[in-house]
Amino acid sequence: MTSPGVLAALPTRLRRDAQRKAEKRRIREALDFATLERTATRTTMNKLRTKADGVRREAAERDELSALYPQTSAEVQKDTEEFRRLADTMAAAGAHGAAAEVAYESAGLERAWFRRKAAKEDAGGRAVVAELATGVRDVVAPGYAVTHLWRREPGKPMELIDTHMVSKSRARSLIAAWFKSENGWVLRDTDDRLFVATPTTVLELVPTDMAPPHTEGDVLRAALESYGFPAYDDSEGGFTWLAVPLDPSTGEDDVYRGAHLRISAGEQADRVASLHDEVWGASVYDADGDYVTTLDGAPAGSSLAEDSAFCASLVAAYARLVSPK
């Protein structure tokens, strides 16, 4: 990777091109990793669900025949402990999966914004149309306005058939279907408009406001929500953090009126998710704002999703410890 010192010594144009290439590589690597982690968490969760189904079936069969066998307290305790371990494992996997999903979506949005900026710079602001090469990866806006044009006869002008507002998932479904078809072309311009073109039909998909990439705090929030805990953004003097009440029913206006945590990574919680480079630090405060303790940090080298799932599990465990139900 080119060092900052080398970049600073380059002429302006070369420096800008080098910086763009470095940023493009960083974003691509972030998306590749997020894709792998998302796939792995989904696979893990599917395996755990299958295992849980098997445990439930075995328990149901034992219950059905329980009158025929003597059942010891040791067996009952063993079953209870197995269910508890499995439930804890599934909760942790669910938090990891929720965090990985947000990190993946953020990396996709980050790449889309980078492409939009680069395309406009390269085209000098002109809407240059190019054929898509990667299918639905360019469908990133929260929604699209779809205009359907149709040519009734050769040589006749296109006629407006109808218009629709569709979600991102519906737009992806449309583009994926046409991308696989051999009857048309799927195009994109530098303003992120998408087009499906055939000799007789044109679909124009105009993106609504593109959502910004998610923050590192958004990833942690997803993990906390899987345990039922809300997390509220806060900041002061350039520092940012998530405020998390130990009582999950607490609203944002009351979060500091009871026991709560302040969670940040290097005194920040609002960087773009792919820039998260320190593990979460979660400090506990009482209702008077006095410091109580700091929870353990995730192991070094943890990904943002792993770090977030680890932190969320400790928050849930600490809340159970101090406020057992």
C-alpha positions as CSV (number, residue, x, y, z in Angstrom):
1,M,0.0,0.0,0.0
2,T,1.3,3.5,-0.9
3,S,2.5,5.4,2.2
4,P,1.1,8.9,3.1
5,G,4.6,10.3,2.6
6,V,4.8,9.0,-1.0
7,L,1.3,10.2,-1.8
8,A,2.1,13.7,-0.5
9,A,5.1,13.9,-2.8
10,L,3.1,13.1,-6.0
11,P,1.7,15.7,-8.3
12,T,-2.0,16.5,-7.6
13,R,-3.6,14.4,-10.3
14,L,-1.3,11.4,-9.6
15,R,-1.9,11.8,-5.9
16,R,-5.7,11.9,-6.4
17,D,-5.6,8.8,-8.7
18,A,-3.4,6.9,-6.2
19,Q,-5.7,7.8,-3.3
20,R,-8.7,6.7,-5.3
21,K,-7.1,3.3,-6.1
22,A,-6.2,2.8,-2.5
23,E,-9.7,3.7,-1.3
24,K,-11.2,1.4,-4.0
25,R,-9.1,-1.5,-2.8
26,R,-10.0,-0.8,0.8
27,I,-13.7,-0.8,0.1
28,R,-13.5,-3.9,-2.1
29,E,-11.6,-5.8,0.6
30,A,-14.2,-4.7,3.2
31,L,-17.0,-5.9,1.0
32,D,-15.3,-9.2,0.3
33,F,-14.8,-9.9,4.0
34,A,-18.3,-8.7,4.9
35,T,-19.7,-11.1,2.2
36,L,-17.8,-14.1,3.6
37,E,-18.7,-13.3,7.2
38,R,-22.4,-12.8,6.3
39,T,-22.5,-16.2,4.5
40,A,-20.7,-17.9,7.4
41,T,-23.1,-16.5,10.1
42,R,-26.1,-17.6,8.0
43,T,-24.6,-21.1,7.7
44,T,-23.9,-21.3,11.4
45,M,-27.5,-20.2,12.3
46,N,-29.0,-22.8,9.9
47,K,-26.9,-25.5,11.5
48,L,-28.0,-24.4,15.0
49,R,-31.7,-24.3,14.0
50,T,-31.4,-27.9,12.6
51,K,-29.7,-29.0,15.9
52,A,-32.4,-27.3,17.9
53,D,-35.1,-29.0,15.9
54,G,-33.4,-32.4,16.6
55,V,-33.2,-31.7,20.4
56,R,-36.8,-30.7,20.5
57,R,-37.9,-33.9,18.7
58,E,-35.8,-36.0,21.1
59,A,-37.3,-34.2,24.1
60,A,-40.9,-34.7,22.7
61,E,-40.3,-38.4,22.2
62,R,-38.9,-38.8,25.7
63,D,-41.9,-36.9,27.1
64,E,-44.3,-39.1,25.2
65,L,-42.8,-42.3,26.7
66,S,-41.8,-40.8,30.0
67,A,-44.5,-42.8,31.8
68,L,-42.8,-46.0,30.7
69,Y,-39.3,-45.2,32.1
70,P,-38.0,-44.0,35.4
71,Q,-36.6,-40.5,35.0
72,T,-33.8,-39.4,37.4
73,S,-33.2,-35.8,38.5
74,A,-29.8,-36.0,36.8
75,E,-31.4,-36.6,33.4
76,V,-33.8,-33.7,33.9
77,Q,-30.9,-31.5,34.8
78,K,-28.9,-32.6,31.8
79,D,-31.8,-31.8,29.5
80,T,-32.2,-28.4,31.1
81,E,-28.5,-27.6,30.7
82,E,-28.4,-28.7,27.1
83,F,-31.4,-26.5,26.2
84,R,-29.8,-23.6,28.0
85,R,-26.4,-24.0,26.3
86,L,-28.1,-24.3,22.9
87,A,-30.2,-21.2,23.6
88,D,-27.1,-19.2,24.6
89,T,-25.3,-20.4,21.5
90,M,-28.2,-19.4,19.2
91,A,-28.5,-16.0,20.9
92,A,-24.8,-15.3,20.3
93,A,-25.0,-16.5,16.7
94,G,-28.1,-14.5,16.1
95,A,-26.3,-11.3,17.4
96,H,-23.3,-12.0,15.2
97,G,-25.6,-12.6,12.2
98,A,-27.5,-9.4,12.7
99,A,-24.3,-7.4,13.0
100,A,-22.8,-9.1,10.0
101,E,-25.9,-8.3,7.9
102,V,-25.6,-4.6,8.7
103,A,-21.8,-4.6,8.1
104,Y,-22.4,-6.2,4.7
105,E,-25.1,-3.8,3.6
106,S,-22.9,-0.9,4.7
107,A,-20.0,-2.1,2.6
108,G,-22.3,-2.4,-0.4
109,L,-23.5,1.2,0.1
110,E,-20.0,2.5,0.6
111,R,-19.0,0.9,-2.7
112,A,-22.0,2.4,-4.4
113,W,-21.2,5.9,-3.2
114,F,-17.6,5.5,-4.3
115,R,-18.7,4.3,-7.7
116,R,-21.1,7.2,-8.0
117,K,-18.5,9.8,-7.2
118,A,-15.8,8.2,-9.4
119,A,-18.2,7.9,-12.4
120,K,-19.2,11.5,-12.2
121,E,-15.6,12.7,-11.9
122,D,-14.5,10.5,-14.8
123,A,-17.5,11.6,-17.0
124,G,-17.2,15.3,-16.1
125,G,-20.8,15.2,-14.8
126,R,-22.2,13.7,-18.0
127,A,-24.6,10.7,-17.7
128,V,-22.7,8.1,-19.5
129,V,-24.5,4.8,-19.9
130,A,-22.7,1.5,-19.6
131,E,-23.9,-2.1,-19.6
132,L,-23.9,-3.7,-16.2
133,A,-21.4,-6.5,-15.6
134,T,-22.4,-7.6,-12.1
135,G,-26.1,-7.8,-11.9
136,V,-27.9,-6.7,-8.8
137,R,-24.9,-5.3,-7.0
138,D,-25.7,-1.9,-8.6
139,V,-29.2,-1.9,-7.1
140,V,-28.4,-0.2,-3.9
141,A,-30.9,2.7,-3.4
142,P,-33.7,2.4,-0.8
143,G,-36.2,2.5,-3.6
144,Y,-36.8,3.2,-7.3
145,A,-39.3,5.0,-9.5
146,V,-39.9,2.7,-12.5
147,T,-41.1,4.0,-15.8
148,H,-42.3,1.5,-18.4
149,L,-42.2,2.5,-22.1
150,W,-43.4,0.3,-24.9
151,R,-43.2,0.5,-28.7
152,R,-46.3,-1.0,-30.3
153,E,-44.9,-1.2,-33.9
154,P,-41.5,-0.8,-35.5
155,G,-40.8,2.8,-36.3
156,K,-43.4,4.1,-33.9
157,P,-42.4,6.3,-30.9
158,M,-42.3,4.8,-27.4
159,E,-45.5,5.1,-25.4
160,L,-45.8,5.5,-21.6
161,I,-47.4,2.4,-20.2
162,D,-47.3,3.0,-16.5
163,T,-45.1,4.0,-13.5
164,H,-44.4,2.3,-10.2
165,M,-42.5,3.0,-7.0
166,V,-40.7,-0.2,-5.9
167,S,-38.5,-1.2,-3.0
168,K,-34.9,-2.1,-3.3
169,S,-35.7,-5.8,-3.1
170,R,-38.3,-5.6,-5.9
171,A,-35.9,-3.6,-8.0
172,R,-33.2,-6.3,-7.4
173,S,-35.7,-8.9,-8.5
174,L,-36.5,-7.1,-11.7
175,I,-32.8,-6.5,-12.6
176,A,-31.8,-10.0,-11.7
177,A,-34.6,-11.4,-14.0
178,W,-33.6,-9.2,-16.9
179,F,-29.9,-9.7,-16.3
180,K,-30.4,-13.5,-16.8
181,S,-32.5,-12.9,-19.9
182,E,-31.0,-13.0,-23.4
183,N,-33.7,-10.6,-24.7
184,G,-32.5,-7.3,-23.5
185,W,-29.7,-5.2,-22.0
186,V,-29.3,-3.9,-18.5
187,L,-27.6,-0.5,-18.3
188,R,-26.5,2.0,-15.7
189,D,-25.5,5.7,-16.0
190,T,-23.4,7.9,-13.7
191,D,-26.4,9.1,-11.8
192,D,-27.2,5.5,-10.8
193,R,-30.2,5.3,-13.0
194,L,-30.8,1.7,-14.3
195,F,-32.3,0.8,-17.7
196,V,-33.6,-2.3,-19.2
197,A,-33.7,-2.1,-23.0
198,T,-35.2,-4.4,-25.6
199,P,-36.3,-3.6,-29.2
200,T,-39.8,-2.9,-28.0
201,T,-39.6,-2.1,-24.3
202,V,-37.6,0.2,-22.0
203,L,-37.7,0.2,-18.2
204,E,-36.1,3.2,-16.5
205,L,-35.4,2.8,-12.7
206,V,-34.6,6.1,-11.1
207,P,-33.1,5.8,-7.6
208,T,-34.6,7.6,-4.6
209,D,-32.1,9.2,-2.2
210,M,-29.4,6.7,-1.7
211,A,-29.0,5.7,1.9
212,P,-25.5,6.5,3.4
213,P,-23.3,3.6,4.5
214,H,-24.0,2.4,8.0
215,T,-21.9,3.4,11.0
216,E,-20.0,1.2,13.3
217,G,-22.7,2.1,15.9
218,D,-25.4,0.8,13.6
219,V,-23.7,-2.6,13.5
220,L,-23.5,-2.7,17.3
221,R,-27.1,-1.6,17.6
222,A,-28.2,-4.5,15.5
223,A,-26.4,-6.9,17.8
224,L,-27.9,-5.3,20.9
225,E,-31.4,-5.3,19.4
226,S,-31.1,-9.1,19.0
227,Y,-30.9,-9.3,22.8
228,G,-33.7,-6.8,23.2
229,F,-31.6,-3.7,24.2
230,P,-32.1,-0.3,22.5
231,A,-29.1,1.9,21.8
232,Y,-29.2,5.7,21.5
233,D,-26.7,7.9,19.7
234,D,-25.0,10.7,21.8
235,S,-22.0,12.9,21.5
236,E,-20.1,15.7,23.3
237,G,-17.1,17.7,22.4
238,G,-16.3,15.6,19.3
239,F,-16.7,12.3,21.1
240,T,-19.5,9.9,20.1
241,W,-21.0,6.9,21.9
242,L,-24.0,4.7,22.2
243,A,-26.0,5.0,25.4
244,V,-27.6,1.7,26.4
245,P,-30.0,1.4,29.3
246,L,-29.7,-1.7,31.5
247,D,-33.5,-1.7,31.6
248,P,-34.5,-2.4,28.0
249,S,-37.9,-0.7,28.4
250,T,-36.2,2.7,29.0
251,G,-36.9,5.3,26.4
252,E,-34.2,7.7,25.0
253,D,-35.3,10.6,27.1
254,D,-34.7,8.6,30.3
255,V,-31.6,6.6,29.4
256,Y,-29.4,8.6,31.8
257,R,-31.9,8.5,34.7
258,G,-31.1,4.9,35.4
259,A,-28.2,2.5,35.2
260,H,-26.8,2.6,31.7
261,L,-23.7,1.9,29.6
262,R,-21.7,4.2,27.3
263,I,-20.2,2.2,24.5
264,S,-17.6,3.5,22.1
265,A,-14.5,2.5,20.2
266,G,-11.6,4.8,20.8
267,E,-14.1,7.5,21.9
268,Q,-16.1,7.1,18.7
269,A,-19.2,5.3,17.6
270,D,-20.2,7.0,14.3
271,R,-17.4,6.2,11.8
272,V,-18.3,4.3,8.7
273,A,-18.6,0.6,9.6
274,S,-15.6,-0.4,7.5
275,L,-13.3,2.0,9.4
276,H,-13.9,0.4,12.8
277,D,-10.4,-0.3,14.0
278,E,-10.7,-0.6,17.8
279,V,-12.8,-3.0,19.9
280,W,-15.8,-1.7,21.7
281,G,-15.3,-0.4,25.2
282,A,-18.5,-0.6,27.4
283,S,-18.5,1.3,30.7
284,V,-21.3,1.1,33.2
285,Y,-22.7,4.1,35.0
286,D,-25.3,4.3,37.8
287,A,-28.4,6.6,37.8
288,D,-26.3,9.4,39.2
289,G,-23.8,9.2,36.4
290,D,-21.1,7.7,38.5
291,Y,-18.7,5.2,37.0
292,V,-19.3,1.6,38.1
293,T,-17.2,-0.8,36.0
294,T,-16.0,-1.6,32.4
295,L,-17.0,-4.8,30.7
296,D,-14.3,-6.9,29.0
297,G,-13.4,-6.1,25.4
298,A,-13.5,-8.5,22.5
299,P,-10.4,-10.6,21.6
300,A,-7.9,-8.7,19.5
301,G,-8.4,-9.2,15.8
302,S,-12.2,-9.5,16.1
303,S,-14.2,-8.2,13.1
304,L,-16.7,-5.4,13.7
305,A,-19.6,-8.0,13.7
306,E,-17.7,-10.3,16.1
307,D,-16.8,-7.4,18.3
308,S,-20.4,-6.2,18.3
309,A,-21.9,-9.6,19.1
310,F,-19.3,-10.1,21.9
311,C,-20.1,-6.7,23.4
312,A,-23.9,-7.3,23.1
313,S,-23.7,-10.7,24.9
314,L,-21.8,-9.1,27.8
315,V,-24.3,-6.3,28.1
316,A,-27.1,-8.9,28.2
317,A,-25.2,-11.0,30.8
318,Y,-24.4,-8.1,33.0
319,A,-28.0,-6.9,32.9
320,R,-29.2,-10.4,34.0
321,L,-26.6,-10.3,36.8
322,V,-27.6,-7.0,38.3
323,S,-31.3,-7.3,37.6
324,P,-32.2,-11.0,37.6
325,K,-35.8,-11.8,36.7
